[in-house]
Structures are given as C-alpha cells and as structure tokens.
Amino acid sequence: MDWQKNLLLAAMGAVLIMLVMRWDDFQQNQVPADLPAATTADSSALSTEVPSAAATDVPTTGEPGQTNPAVSGKVIRVFTNTLELSIDTRGGDIVHAALPKHFAHIDTPDEPFVLISNNANHTYTAQSGLIGKNGTDSAEGRAVFTSTADAYTLEEGADTLVVDLTLEQDSATLTKRFTFFRNEYRVKVGYLVDNRGEEPWQATLYGQIKRDSHKPDADVGIGMQPFVGAALTTEDERYKKFSFDDLEDKNFKTQIQGGWVSMVQHYFISAWIPDQSKQNQFFLKQQGNQDLFLMGFTSEALSVAPASQGEISAEFYAGPKDTGELEKIAPYLDLTVDYGWLWWLAKPLFSLLDYIYGLIGNWGLAIIALTIIIKALFFKLSATSYRSMARMRKLAPKMKEIKERHGDDRQKMSQETMKLYRDEKVNPLGGCLPMLIQMPVFLALYWVLMESVELRHTPFLWIPDLSVKDPIFVLPLLMGFTMWLTMRLNPEPPDPMQAKIMQFMPVVFTVMFLWFPAGLVLYWVTNNTLSFLQQMYITRQIEKADAKT
C-alpha cells in the first residue's frame, strides 16, 4: 500500500503549497481602493491609444496610433437603473462604468460596484470610433464630439435612453448614438452618417477594451482561481481565452462572422459584440512593452453614397455574468461564465439550481436542496462504496495480524493480503471507484457555486454574503467535524504513518476551507452530513447482519 501513503503525502504537500500561494496572492492583491472617476484631463490621457490607418487603409490588427495630447473633451454622465457611465466626448469612449444593482462591498450598499475605471492605479476603458478614409480617428488625433447636455437619466416609465454626440466633418454630419435599455447592461453604440458631399463617405467601425493586467482579489479561497483575462469566440473554438501572460508572449487575430471579444473577471465581464450578420476581424495584443492590453474588433467598411444617410453599430456589455442574459446577446457569450472543462456538466447543474431557487426563493436553501438531489441520484453508487469500506473495516484486525506476521517480507504480506480479499470476497478498490465516478459532478458543482454571480452579496442565516468566507467560521468548523465523523467510519489504514496522516486531514481541510466562499462550504457540509448518515446506516446494517450469522 505504499502508493496510498505516497498519494496522501503528495496531497498534504499540495494543500500546504496552496496555502502559501493563497497568502501570496492575498498580499499582492492588496492595492489601494479605486479612486473616483477620472477627471476630464485624466480620462483623455488614459484613452488615447486606438487603431489607426492611412487615409485609405482599413486596419486589421488594431495598431495604435499617436494622438494630439492638446485635444481633450469633457465627461458626459449617464444614469439608468442598471448602469452609471461616464463618456468622454473626446472619441466618445466609456471611461467609467458602475453597476448600482451590484454594490462594491457588502457593508457599503450605497457604493455601486465599479467595473470600468481610470485612475492612478488602474486602467480600464471601452473605446470605439471610425477609421479609414472618412474616419474620426487617425494618427493625427481623435475627434471631439459635442452634446446638448452634461448628464442624462433614464426617466421613470421609459424603456430606453438615447444619448447623442455630434461631430461636423467637411461634408458630413456624424452622430455617435448610445442607446441604453431599462434593466439591461448592454449598450448599443452606433454612428449615424449624413453625407452631404459629392463623394462617397467611407469608414470602418472599431471597438476595443483597453486594460492593464491588475487582477482583482476574487476571495474564493484556496484552490481553483477564477480566470482573469481576454476571451473571444473563433471559427474553431466557441470559447477561447488568453491570460495576460499569453498576450505578452504573442498577439492574436482572427476573422469570423458575428463574434464577440471580452474582458473576463470573477462575476463580471465587459464585451464588444459587433454586427452578427457581418464578417468582423478581432485582435488581442499587448500595447508596446507597457502593462496595457487591447482586446477589440474592426467591422466591414461602411460606404454612404453622396446625399445619403447610413448607419453602423455594435453593442457593448458591461455587467454581471448572467447566463440567461448573455445567451440572448450573442452565441456562446454565456461561456464567459467559465465552468472550466466541465462546462457541459456544470450548465445543467446551474439550470437546476436556478430552477430550485425559483421555487424556494432562497439561494442557501437551494444549495442544500441541490446537494440532496445529487446525493439521491448517486445513492446506490455511494451505497456500494460504503458497503465496501464497511467490509474493509471488518478486515482491519486480520490485516493488522498479517502485517505483524509478515511485516519484514513485503511480497509475502502482499500475497496474504490478496488471499484475504479473495476469501472474504472484498474488492479493495470497491470503495474508491464509485467515489471517482461521482467526482466530475462534484467538481462541476464546485465551479457552479464559485462562478454564480447570483450568490454575490446574498445572505443566508448568520452569513451576510454566500460568495465570501463565513465571518465567524461556523461552516468550516462544521465541515471539518462532519469530515472527521465520516472518516471514523472508514477502515483504519494498516500503516501507522498513513493512519496519522488520515487523522490530520480534517484539520488541514478545515484550515483550508476557512477562506472558501460560504456557499461552497455549505455544499460540503451538506454533502458530508448526508454521506455520514448514509455510511453509518449501511455500516450498522452490515454489523446487524453479521451478528445474526
């Protein structure tokens, strides 16, 4: 059984390494809190790198151009029931986005969560414009639009809000139109072109997200960390993601009909979604040698005949990773709710969890109910495992005796052990294989609970927020206790060293789970409790049957 001992030692070492790594991540992520939205001058300076082209070229790689630092605009504020935006009239970029329905911290409900912001510590902006023959952005600089107001608010009873920025060219009037929707996080960003000239007007729409590599502290505990970086869909892969390290090594570009490009982090994303009926080119790249990255697209060129009007548009999304909403916006955009390689199993699990929540109306109770349903589905498989372990426990004295007699002769001890298994009709792997079969389901559920923005700032009993750790550590202690109870029903390993390691495991996992989100720990406590009750029931059944014989 040396392989079991080595496996346990490796697991213990991995846990300790994860503890150290988690502490290191915690230290690195302690950056100063976001400052207020940038001033006009700040937002201009931080949003100058945009695709550029020669007078008649349409770029395909998103190469940045130099702009005129003397040109600057003002910030327009926009308020809806789901978004609070700041739009810089220089270029018409979104330089600040806050989400009033998702507050920053559990104890500051008056402060909305800030997704997009530019300040001394962080660069994150959504840029868009026109490039090419009659584009608004070029190597010489970016256009400054005008607006009729400094602030716009979605009125009560209105379903949409339109914000127009205008620009007069030599022979055309351009209107950059932002359309906002009640209860939605998507924004339609379009250009209306009135060509009064005698020549065709032509330009290409681009949109890009510009961001540094700062990774917000996800506070998900030790283990698998949420992805932070760029993601898009391609012809070959529905969901293809790139870390910032990937982009430092190599740029990426592709072309696809429709498509989207996004910046993904825990619970939230921003994404550009161009016209789904057009062929669009997408690019991901590092900005020079700076800690800045561009994730964007260029669309097909728009041509407007003389004395005619034309329009080109895209959509921008800045909000939570809501599976239902993202599915409606673009194909495969919902895959940014990143369940890892088990997404095919995790998606139906989330659908079931969401359905249960719709019936119960409480996420904590929904997690408990979902765990019970999963345990019920695997009841017979678990029973097989527990029966095998109960029989192995019965053999513990005989196995100890074999070790005492043949401890110095490993080959003889192994032969006698296998003979004992055959005589007693016990499969030593019978307790492991059924559990291994269930592991993909439990791992998928782990990701579901970790990625579900619905749990963020959701209270349950004494816990104010199921997405972060239990503030008084009751659930981790219960998890450790139920794990200890369950392990007492398992056969004791014949190796004393292995037995000591097993005794120490509940302590190690209790410490590890202190930082896990409470929703995940609630699942483990429920699962452990049900496992203990089922295993205890089966063990007593076997003991009673043996007493009668």
DASULRA-V223932 format. One record per pair of residues at least 12 apart in sequence whose C-alpha atoms are under 10 Angstrom apart, sorted by the first residue. I is the first residue (numbers start at 1). J is the second residue. Records with the same first field share a line. If there is no record, write none. Layout:
BEGIN
I=J ; J
END
This chain:
BEGIN
1=414 ; 493 ; 494 ; 495 ; 498
2=495 ; 498
4=493 ; 495 ; 498
5=493 ; 495 ; 497 ; 498 ; 499 ; 501 ; 502
6=498
7=498
8=498 ; 501 ; 502 ; 505
9=497 ; 498 ; 501 ; 502
11=505
12=501 ; 502 ; 504 ; 505 ; 508 ; 509
15=222 ; 223 ; 508 ; 509 ; 512
16=508 ; 512
17=222
18=221 ; 222 ; 223 ; 224 ; 512
19=221 ; 222 ; 223 ; 508 ; 511 ; 512 ; 515
20=222
21=222 ; 223
22=219 ; 220 ; 221 ; 222 ; 223 ; 225 ; 512 ; 515
23=221 ; 222
25=215 ; 217 ; 218 ; 219
26=217 ; 218 ; 219 ; 221
27=217
28=215 ; 216 ; 217
29=214 ; 215 ; 216 ; 217 ; 218
30=216 ; 217
31=121 ; 122 ; 214 ; 216 ; 217
32=120 ; 121 ; 122
33=121 ; 122
34=114 ; 117 ; 118 ; 119 ; 120 ; 121 ; 122
35=117 ; 118 ; 119 ; 120 ; 121 ; 122
36=96 ; 114 ; 117 ; 118 ; 119
37=75 ; 85 ; 86 ; 95 ; 96 ; 97 ; 98 ; 114 ; 116 ; 117 ; 118 ; 119
38=75 ; 86 ; 95 ; 96 ; 117 ; 118 ; 119 ; 120
39=74 ; 75 ; 88 ; 118 ; 119
40=72 ; 73 ; 74 ; 75 ; 76 ; 87 ; 88 ; 89 ; 90 ; 95
41=69 ; 70 ; 71 ; 72 ; 73 ; 74 ; 75 ; 88
42=72 ; 95 ; 118 ; 119 ; 120
43=72 ; 73 ; 74 ; 75 ; 86 ; 87 ; 88 ; 90 ; 93 ; 94 ; 95 ; 96 ; 117 ; 118 ; 119 ; 123 ; 125
44=69 ; 70 ; 71 ; 72 ; 73 ; 74 ; 75 ; 88 ; 89 ; 90 ; 91 ; 93 ; 95 ; 118
45=67 ; 69 ; 70 ; 71 ; 72 ; 118
46=95 ; 118 ; 119 ; 120 ; 122 ; 123 ; 124 ; 125 ; 210
47=67 ; 88 ; 90 ; 91 ; 93 ; 94 ; 95 ; 118 ; 123 ; 124 ; 125 ; 126 ; 127 ; 210
48=64 ; 65 ; 66 ; 67 ; 68 ; 69 ; 90 ; 91 ; 93 ; 127 ; 141 ; 142 ; 210
49=62 ; 63 ; 64 ; 65 ; 66 ; 67 ; 127 ; 139 ; 141 ; 142 ; 210 ; 287 ; 292 ; 294
50=62 ; 63 ; 64 ; 65 ; 66 ; 67 ; 91 ; 127 ; 128 ; 129 ; 131 ; 137 ; 138 ; 139 ; 141 ; 142 ; 206 ; 207 ; 208 ; 209 ; 210 ; 294 ; 296
51=63 ; 64 ; 65 ; 66 ; 127 ; 128 ; 129 ; 130 ; 131 ; 132 ; 137 ; 138 ; 139 ; 206 ; 207 ; 208 ; 294 ; 296 ; 297 ; 298
52=64 ; 65 ; 66 ; 67 ; 130 ; 131 ; 132 ; 135 ; 136 ; 137 ; 138 ; 139 ; 140 ; 141 ; 142
53=65 ; 131 ; 132 ; 133 ; 135 ; 137 ; 138 ; 139
54=131 ; 132 ; 133 ; 138 ; 139
55=131 ; 132 ; 133 ; 134 ; 135 ; 138 ; 139
56=131 ; 132 ; 133 ; 134 ; 135 ; 202 ; 203
57=131 ; 132 ; 133 ; 203 ; 204
58=130 ; 131 ; 132 ; 133 ; 135 ; 203 ; 204 ; 205 ; 298 ; 299 ; 300 ; 301
59=131 ; 132 ; 204 ; 206 ; 281 ; 297 ; 298 ; 299
60=253 ; 254 ; 255 ; 280 ; 281 ; 282 ; 283 ; 297 ; 298 ; 299
61=251 ; 252 ; 253 ; 254 ; 281 ; 282 ; 283 ; 284 ; 285 ; 296 ; 297 ; 298
62=206 ; 207 ; 208 ; 253 ; 281 ; 282 ; 283 ; 284 ; 285 ; 294 ; 295 ; 296 ; 297 ; 298
63=283 ; 285 ; 287 ; 288 ; 294
64=138 ; 139 ; 287 ; 288 ; 294
65=137 ; 138 ; 139 ; 140 ; 141 ; 142
66=138 ; 139 ; 140 ; 141 ; 142
67=137 ; 138 ; 139 ; 140 ; 141 ; 142
68=139 ; 140 ; 141 ; 142
69=141 ; 142
70=141
71=90 ; 141 ; 142 ; 143 ; 144
72=88 ; 89 ; 90 ; 91 ; 142 ; 143 ; 144
73=87 ; 88 ; 89 ; 90 ; 91 ; 92 ; 143 ; 144 ; 145 ; 146
74=86 ; 87 ; 88 ; 89 ; 90 ; 92 ; 144 ; 145 ; 146 ; 147 ; 150
75=87 ; 88 ; 89 ; 90 ; 92 ; 93 ; 94 ; 95 ; 96 ; 150 ; 151
76=88 ; 89 ; 92 ; 94 ; 146 ; 147 ; 149 ; 150 ; 151 ; 152 ; 163 ; 165
77=94 ; 96 ; 97 ; 149 ; 150 ; 151 ; 152 ; 153
78=97 ; 150 ; 151 ; 152 ; 153 ; 154 ; 161 ; 162 ; 163 ; 178 ; 180
79=98 ; 100 ; 151 ; 152 ; 153 ; 154 ; 155 ; 161 ; 180
80=99 ; 100 ; 152 ; 153 ; 154 ; 155 ; 156 ; 159 ; 160 ; 161 ; 180 ; 181 ; 182 ; 183 ; 184 ; 185
81=99 ; 100 ; 101 ; 153 ; 154 ; 155 ; 156 ; 181 ; 182 ; 183 ; 184 ; 185
82=98 ; 99 ; 100 ; 101 ; 102 ; 112 ; 180 ; 181 ; 182 ; 183 ; 184 ; 185 ; 186 ; 318 ; 319
83=97 ; 98 ; 99 ; 100 ; 101 ; 102 ; 112 ; 114 ; 180 ; 181 ; 182 ; 183 ; 184 ; 185 ; 186 ; 187 ; 318 ; 319
84=96 ; 97 ; 98 ; 99 ; 100 ; 112 ; 114 ; 153
85=97 ; 98 ; 99 ; 114 ; 116 ; 117 ; 151 ; 152
86=98 ; 116 ; 117 ; 151
87=125 ; 126 ; 127 ; 150 ; 151 ; 165 ; 178
88=127 ; 144 ; 145
89=143 ; 144 ; 145 ; 146 ; 147 ; 165 ; 166 ; 176
90=141 ; 142 ; 143 ; 144 ; 145 ; 146
91=127 ; 128 ; 129 ; 130 ; 136 ; 137 ; 141 ; 142 ; 143 ; 144 ; 145 ; 165 ; 176
92=126 ; 127 ; 128 ; 129 ; 142 ; 143 ; 144 ; 145 ; 146 ; 164 ; 165 ; 166 ; 176 ; 177 ; 178 ; 189
93=125 ; 126 ; 127 ; 128 ; 129 ; 207 ; 208 ; 209
94=116 ; 117 ; 124 ; 125 ; 126 ; 127 ; 128 ; 209 ; 316
95=116 ; 117 ; 118 ; 123 ; 124 ; 125 ; 126 ; 127
96=114 ; 115 ; 116 ; 117 ; 118 ; 124 ; 125 ; 126
97=112 ; 113 ; 114 ; 115 ; 116 ; 117 ; 124 ; 125 ; 126 ; 270 ; 318 ; 319
98=111 ; 112 ; 113 ; 114 ; 115 ; 116 ; 117 ; 318 ; 319
99=111 ; 112 ; 113 ; 114 ; 115 ; 116 ; 185 ; 318 ; 319 ; 320
100=112 ; 113 ; 114
101=113 ; 183 ; 319 ; 320
102=114 ; 319 ; 320 ; 453 ; 456 ; 457
103=456 ; 457
104=457
105=456 ; 457 ; 465
106=456 ; 457 ; 458 ; 459 ; 464 ; 465 ; 468
107=457 ; 464
109=457
113=319
114=319
115=265 ; 268 ; 269 ; 270 ; 318 ; 319 ; 320
116=209 ; 210 ; 211 ; 269 ; 270 ; 318 ; 319
117=211
118=211
121=212 ; 214
122=211 ; 212 ; 213 ; 214
123=210 ; 211 ; 212 ; 213 ; 214 ; 291 ; 292 ; 293
124=209 ; 210 ; 211 ; 212 ; 213 ; 214 ; 263 ; 292 ; 293
125=208 ; 209 ; 210 ; 211 ; 212 ; 270 ; 294
126=207 ; 208 ; 209 ; 210 ; 211 ; 270 ; 271 ; 272 ; 294 ; 295 ; 296 ; 316 ; 317 ; 318
127=206 ; 207 ; 208 ; 209 ; 210 ; 272 ; 294 ; 296
128=176 ; 189 ; 190 ; 205 ; 206 ; 207 ; 208 ; 209 ; 272 ; 296 ; 297 ; 298 ; 314 ; 316
129=142 ; 143 ; 176 ; 189 ; 190 ; 191 ; 203 ; 204 ; 205 ; 206 ; 207 ; 208 ; 298
130=142 ; 143 ; 191 ; 202 ; 203 ; 204 ; 205 ; 206 ; 207 ; 298 ; 299 ; 301 ; 302 ; 312
131=202 ; 203 ; 204 ; 205 ; 206 ; 298 ; 301
132=202 ; 203 ; 204 ; 205 ; 301 ; 302
133=200 ; 201 ; 202 ; 203 ; 204 ; 301
134=169 ; 170 ; 171 ; 172 ; 200 ; 201 ; 202 ; 203 ; 204 ; 303
135=169 ; 201 ; 202 ; 203 ; 204 ; 205
136=167 ; 169 ; 174 ; 203 ; 204 ; 205
143=167 ; 168 ; 169
144=165 ; 166 ; 167 ; 168
145=164 ; 165 ; 166 ; 167 ; 168 ; 174 ; 175 ; 176
146=164 ; 165 ; 166 ; 167 ; 168 ; 175 ; 176
147=163 ; 164 ; 165 ; 166 ; 167 ; 175 ; 176
148=163 ; 164 ; 165 ; 166
149=163 ; 164 ; 165
151=163
154=180 ; 181 ; 182
155=182
156=182
157=182
158=181 ; 182
159=180 ; 181 ; 182 ; 183 ; 184
160=179 ; 180 ; 181 ; 182 ; 183 ; 184
161=178 ; 179 ; 180 ; 181 ; 182 ; 187
162=177 ; 178 ; 179 ; 180 ; 181 ; 187 ; 188
163=175 ; 176 ; 177 ; 178 ; 179 ; 180 ; 189
164=176 ; 177 ; 178 ; 179 ; 189 ; 190 ; 191 ; 192
165=177 ; 178 ; 191
166=191 ; 192
167=193
168=194
169=194 ; 195 ; 196
170=195 ; 196 ; 197
171=194 ; 195 ; 196 ; 197 ; 198 ; 199 ; 201 ; 306 ; 307
172=193 ; 194 ; 195 ; 196 ; 197 ; 201 ; 306 ; 307 ; 308 ; 309
173=192 ; 193 ; 194 ; 195 ; 196 ; 309
174=191 ; 192 ; 193 ; 194 ; 195 ; 309 ; 310 ; 311
175=190 ; 191 ; 192 ; 193 ; 194 ; 311
176=189 ; 190 ; 191 ; 192 ; 193 ; 311 ; 312 ; 313
177=189 ; 190 ; 191 ; 192 ; 313
178=190 ; 191 ; 313 ; 315 ; 316
179=315
184=317 ; 318 ; 319 ; 325
185=270 ; 316 ; 317 ; 318 ; 319 ; 320 ; 325 ; 326
186=270 ; 271 ; 272 ; 273 ; 315 ; 316 ; 317 ; 318 ; 319 ; 325 ; 326 ; 329
187=272 ; 314 ; 315 ; 316 ; 317 ; 318
188=272 ; 273 ; 274 ; 313 ; 314 ; 315 ; 316 ; 317
189=207 ; 272 ; 274 ; 312 ; 313 ; 314 ; 315 ; 316
190=205 ; 311 ; 312 ; 313 ; 314 ; 315
191=205 ; 310 ; 311 ; 312 ; 313 ; 314
192=309 ; 310 ; 311 ; 312 ; 313
193=302 ; 303 ; 304 ; 308 ; 309 ; 310 ; 311 ; 312
194=304 ; 305 ; 306 ; 307 ; 308 ; 309 ; 310 ; 311
195=303 ; 304 ; 305 ; 306 ; 307 ; 308 ; 309 ; 310
196=304 ; 305 ; 306 ; 307 ; 308 ; 309
197=305 ; 306 ; 307 ; 308
198=305 ; 306 ; 307
199=304 ; 305 ; 306 ; 307
200=303 ; 304 ; 305 ; 306 ; 307 ; 308
201=302 ; 303 ; 304 ; 305 ; 306 ; 307 ; 308 ; 309 ; 310
202=301 ; 302 ; 303 ; 304 ; 305
203=299 ; 300 ; 301 ; 302 ; 303 ; 304 ; 312
204=298 ; 299 ; 300 ; 301 ; 302 ; 303 ; 312
205=274 ; 280 ; 297 ; 298 ; 299 ; 300 ; 301 ; 302 ; 312 ; 313 ; 314
206=272 ; 274 ; 280 ; 281 ; 282 ; 296 ; 297 ; 298 ; 299 ; 300 ; 301 ; 313 ; 314
207=261 ; 271 ; 272 ; 273 ; 274 ; 282 ; 294 ; 295 ; 296 ; 297 ; 298 ; 299 ; 314 ; 315 ; 316
208=261 ; 262 ; 271 ; 272 ; 282 ; 283 ; 284 ; 293 ; 294 ; 295 ; 296 ; 297 ; 298 ; 316
209=230 ; 261 ; 262 ; 263 ; 270 ; 271 ; 272 ; 284 ; 293 ; 294 ; 295 ; 296 ; 297
210=263 ; 285 ; 286 ; 287 ; 292 ; 293 ; 294 ; 295 ; 296
211=229 ; 230 ; 263 ; 286 ; 287 ; 291 ; 292 ; 293 ; 294 ; 295
212=229 ; 244 ; 286 ; 287 ; 290 ; 291 ; 292 ; 293 ; 294
213=228 ; 229 ; 243 ; 244 ; 245 ; 291 ; 292 ; 293
214=228 ; 229 ; 244 ; 291 ; 292
215=227 ; 228 ; 229 ; 244 ; 265 ; 266
216=228 ; 265 ; 266
217=265 ; 266
218=265 ; 266 ; 267 ; 450 ; 467 ; 468
219=266 ; 467 ; 468 ; 469 ; 515 ; 516 ; 517
220=266 ; 450 ; 451 ; 467 ; 468 ; 469 ; 513 ; 515 ; 516 ; 517 ; 518 ; 520
221=450 ; 468 ; 469 ; 512 ; 513 ; 514 ; 515 ; 516 ; 517 ; 518 ; 520
222=511 ; 512 ; 513 ; 514 ; 515 ; 516 ; 517
223=512 ; 513 ; 516
224=340 ; 446 ; 447 ; 450
225=266 ; 447 ; 450
226=264 ; 265 ; 266 ; 267 ; 337 ; 338 ; 339 ; 340 ; 447 ; 450 ; 451
227=241 ; 242 ; 243 ; 264 ; 265 ; 266 ; 336 ; 337 ; 338 ; 339 ; 340
228=241 ; 242 ; 243 ; 244 ; 263 ; 264 ; 265 ; 266 ; 269
229=241 ; 242 ; 243 ; 244 ; 245 ; 246 ; 247 ; 262 ; 263 ; 264 ; 265 ; 269 ; 293 ; 295
230=242 ; 243 ; 244 ; 246 ; 247 ; 261 ; 262 ; 263 ; 264 ; 265 ; 269 ; 270 ; 271 ; 284 ; 285 ; 293 ; 294 ; 295 ; 296 ; 336
231=243 ; 260 ; 261 ; 262 ; 263 ; 264 ; 269 ; 271 ; 284 ; 295 ; 333 ; 335 ; 336
232=254 ; 259 ; 260 ; 261 ; 262 ; 263 ; 264 ; 271 ; 272 ; 282 ; 283 ; 284 ; 295 ; 296 ; 332 ; 333 ; 335 ; 336
233=254 ; 255 ; 256 ; 258 ; 259 ; 260 ; 261 ; 262 ; 282 ; 331 ; 332 ; 333 ; 335
234=253 ; 254 ; 255 ; 256 ; 257 ; 258 ; 259 ; 260 ; 261 ; 282
235=254 ; 255 ; 256 ; 257 ; 259
236=256
237=332
238=259 ; 331 ; 332 ; 333 ; 335
239=332 ; 333 ; 334 ; 335 ; 336 ; 338
240=261 ; 335 ; 336
241=261 ; 262 ; 263 ; 264 ; 336 ; 338
242=263 ; 264 ; 284
243=264
244=284 ; 285 ; 286 ; 291 ; 292 ; 293
245=286
246=284 ; 285 ; 286
247=284 ; 285 ; 286 ; 287 ; 293 ; 294
248=285 ; 286 ; 287 ; 288 ; 289 ; 290 ; 291 ; 292 ; 293
249=285 ; 286
250=284 ; 285 ; 286
251=283 ; 284 ; 285 ; 286 ; 287 ; 293 ; 294
252=282 ; 283 ; 284 ; 285 ; 286 ; 295
253=281 ; 282 ; 283 ; 284 ; 285 ; 295 ; 296 ; 297
254=280 ; 281 ; 282 ; 283 ; 284 ; 297
255=279 ; 280 ; 281 ; 282 ; 283 ; 297 ; 298 ; 299
256=276 ; 278 ; 279 ; 280 ; 281 ; 282
257=274 ; 275 ; 276 ; 277 ; 278 ; 279 ; 280 ; 281 ; 299
258=273 ; 274 ; 275 ; 276 ; 277 ; 278 ; 279 ; 280 ; 281 ; 299 ; 330 ; 331
259=272 ; 273 ; 274 ; 275 ; 276 ; 277 ; 278 ; 279 ; 280 ; 281 ; 282 ; 297 ; 330 ; 331 ; 332 ; 333
260=272 ; 273 ; 274 ; 275 ; 276 ; 280 ; 281 ; 282 ; 296 ; 297 ; 315 ; 316 ; 329 ; 330 ; 331 ; 332 ; 333
261=273 ; 274 ; 282 ; 283 ; 284 ; 295 ; 296 ; 297 ; 316 ; 333
262=295 ; 296 ; 316 ; 317 ; 318 ; 333 ; 336
263=294 ; 295 ; 296 ; 318 ; 336
264=321 ; 336 ; 337 ; 338
265=320 ; 321 ; 336 ; 337 ; 338
266=320 ; 321 ; 336 ; 337 ; 338 ; 450 ; 451 ; 452 ; 453
267=319 ; 320 ; 321 ; 322 ; 336 ; 337 ; 338 ; 450 ; 451 ; 452 ; 453 ; 454 ; 455 ; 456
268=318 ; 319 ; 320 ; 321 ; 322 ; 336 ; 337 ; 451 ; 453
269=317 ; 318 ; 319 ; 320 ; 321 ; 322 ; 336 ; 337
270=316 ; 317 ; 318 ; 319 ; 320 ; 321
271=295 ; 296 ; 315 ; 316 ; 317 ; 318 ; 319 ; 333 ; 336
272=295 ; 296 ; 297 ; 314 ; 315 ; 316 ; 317 ; 318
273=296 ; 297 ; 313 ; 314 ; 315 ; 316 ; 317 ; 329 ; 330 ; 333
274=296 ; 297 ; 298 ; 299 ; 300 ; 312 ; 313 ; 314 ; 315 ; 316 ; 330
275=299 ; 300 ; 312 ; 313 ; 314 ; 315 ; 330
276=314 ; 329 ; 330 ; 331
278=299 ; 300
279=298 ; 299 ; 300
280=297 ; 298 ; 299 ; 300 ; 301
281=296 ; 297 ; 298 ; 299 ; 300
282=295 ; 296 ; 297 ; 298 ; 299
283=295 ; 296 ; 297 ; 298
284=296 ; 297
299=312 ; 313 ; 314
300=312
315=329
316=329
317=329
320=337 ; 452 ; 453 ; 454
321=333 ; 334 ; 335 ; 336 ; 337 ; 338 ; 451 ; 452 ; 453 ; 454
322=334 ; 336 ; 337 ; 452 ; 453 ; 454
323=335 ; 336 ; 337 ; 347 ; 350 ; 351 ; 452 ; 453
324=351
335=347
336=451
337=447 ; 448 ; 451 ; 452 ; 453
338=447 ; 448 ; 450 ; 451 ; 452
339=443 ; 444 ; 445 ; 446 ; 447 ; 448 ; 449 ; 450 ; 451 ; 452
340=443 ; 444 ; 447 ; 448
341=444
342=440 ; 441 ; 443 ; 444 ; 445 ; 447 ; 448
343=444 ; 447 ; 448
344=444
345=440 ; 441 ; 442 ; 443 ; 444 ; 445 ; 448
346=440 ; 441 ; 442 ; 443 ; 444 ; 445 ; 446 ; 447 ; 448 ; 449
347=444 ; 445 ; 447 ; 448
348=444 ; 445 ; 448
349=370 ; 374 ; 441 ; 444 ; 445 ; 448 ; 449
350=370 ; 444 ; 445 ; 447 ; 448 ; 449 ; 451 ; 452
351=448
352=366 ; 370 ; 373
353=366 ; 367 ; 368 ; 369 ; 370 ; 371 ; 445 ; 448 ; 449
354=366 ; 367 ; 370 ; 452 ; 454
355=370
356=369 ; 370
357=369 ; 370
362=458 ; 459 ; 460
363=454 ; 455 ; 458 ; 459 ; 460 ; 466 ; 519
364=455 ; 458 ; 459 ; 460 ; 461 ; 463 ; 466 ; 518 ; 519 ; 522 ; 523
365=460 ; 522
367=445 ; 449 ; 519 ; 520 ; 522 ; 523 ; 526
368=519 ; 522 ; 523 ; 524 ; 525 ; 526 ; 527
369=523 ; 526
370=445 ; 523 ; 526
371=442 ; 445 ; 522 ; 523 ; 524 ; 525 ; 526 ; 527 ; 530
372=523 ; 526 ; 527 ; 530
374=438 ; 441 ; 442 ; 445 ; 527
375=438 ; 526 ; 527 ; 530 ; 531 ; 534
376=530
378=434 ; 435 ; 437 ; 438
379=531 ; 534
380=434
381=431 ; 433 ; 434 ; 435 ; 437 ; 438
382=431 ; 432 ; 433 ; 434 ; 435 ; 437 ; 438 ; 531 ; 534 ; 535
383=431 ; 434 ; 531 ; 534 ; 535 ; 537 ; 538 ; 539
384=430 ; 431 ; 432 ; 433 ; 434 ; 435 ; 538
385=429 ; 430 ; 431 ; 432 ; 433 ; 434 ; 435 ; 535
386=430 ; 431 ; 432 ; 434 ; 435 ; 489 ; 490 ; 531 ; 532 ; 534 ; 535 ; 536 ; 537 ; 538 ; 539
387=426 ; 430 ; 431 ; 535 ; 538 ; 539 ; 541 ; 542
388=425 ; 426 ; 427 ; 428 ; 429 ; 430 ; 431 ; 432 ; 490 ; 491 ; 539
389=426 ; 427 ; 428 ; 429 ; 430 ; 431 ; 432 ; 489 ; 490 ; 491 ; 535 ; 539
390=431 ; 489 ; 490 ; 491 ; 535 ; 536 ; 538 ; 539 ; 540 ; 541 ; 542 ; 543
391=424 ; 425 ; 426 ; 427 ; 428 ; 431 ; 490 ; 491 ; 539 ; 542 ; 543
392=421 ; 424 ; 426 ; 427 ; 428 ; 430 ; 431 ; 490 ; 491 ; 492 ; 493
393=489 ; 490 ; 491 ; 492 ; 493 ; 539
394=490 ; 491 ; 492 ; 539 ; 542 ; 543
395=420 ; 421 ; 424 ; 426 ; 491 ; 492
396=491 ; 492 ; 493 ; 494
397=492 ; 494
398=417 ; 420
399=413 ; 416 ; 417 ; 420 ; 421 ; 493 ; 494
400=417 ; 492 ; 493 ; 494 ; 495
401=494
402=414 ; 416 ; 417 ; 420 ; 494
403=416 ; 417 ; 494 ; 495
431=490
442=523 ; 524 ; 527
445=520 ; 523
446=519 ; 520 ; 521 ; 523 ; 524
447=520
448=520
449=466 ; 467 ; 517 ; 518 ; 519 ; 520 ; 521 ; 523
450=466 ; 467 ; 468 ; 516 ; 517 ; 518 ; 519 ; 520
451=467
452=467
453=467
454=466 ; 467
455=467 ; 468 ; 517 ; 518 ; 519
456=468 ; 517 ; 519
458=519
459=518 ; 519
460=518 ; 519
462=474
463=475 ; 518 ; 519
464=518
465=517 ; 518 ; 519
466=516 ; 517 ; 518 ; 519 ; 520 ; 521 ; 522
467=516 ; 517 ; 518 ; 519 ; 520
468=515 ; 516 ; 517 ; 518 ; 519 ; 520
469=513 ; 514 ; 515 ; 516 ; 517 ; 518 ; 519 ; 520 ; 521
470=513 ; 514 ; 515 ; 516 ; 517 ; 518 ; 519 ; 521 ; 522
471=514 ; 515 ; 518
472=514
473=510 ; 511 ; 513 ; 514 ; 515 ; 518
474=514 ; 518 ; 521
475=510 ; 513 ; 514 ; 516 ; 518 ; 519 ; 520 ; 521 ; 522 ; 523 ; 524 ; 525
476=509 ; 510 ; 511 ; 512 ; 513 ; 514 ; 515 ; 516 ; 518 ; 521 ; 522 ; 524 ; 525
477=506 ; 507 ; 509 ; 510 ; 511 ; 513 ; 514 ; 521 ; 525
478=510 ; 521 ; 522 ; 524 ; 525 ; 526 ; 528 ; 529
479=506 ; 509 ; 510 ; 513 ; 514 ; 521 ; 522 ; 523 ; 524 ; 525 ; 526 ; 527 ; 528 ; 529
480=505 ; 506 ; 507 ; 508 ; 509 ; 510 ; 511 ; 512 ; 513 ; 524 ; 525 ; 528
481=506 ; 507 ; 510 ; 525 ; 528 ; 529
482=506 ; 524 ; 525 ; 526 ; 527 ; 528 ; 529 ; 530 ; 531 ; 532 ; 533
483=505 ; 506 ; 507 ; 509 ; 510 ; 524 ; 525 ; 527 ; 528 ; 529 ; 531 ; 532
484=502 ; 503 ; 504 ; 505 ; 506 ; 507 ; 528 ; 532
485=506 ; 528 ; 529 ; 531 ; 532 ; 533 ; 536
486=528 ; 529 ; 530 ; 531 ; 532 ; 533 ; 534 ; 535 ; 536
487=502 ; 503 ; 505 ; 506 ; 532
488=502 ; 503 ; 532 ; 536
489=532 ; 535 ; 536 ; 539
490=535 ; 536 ; 539
END
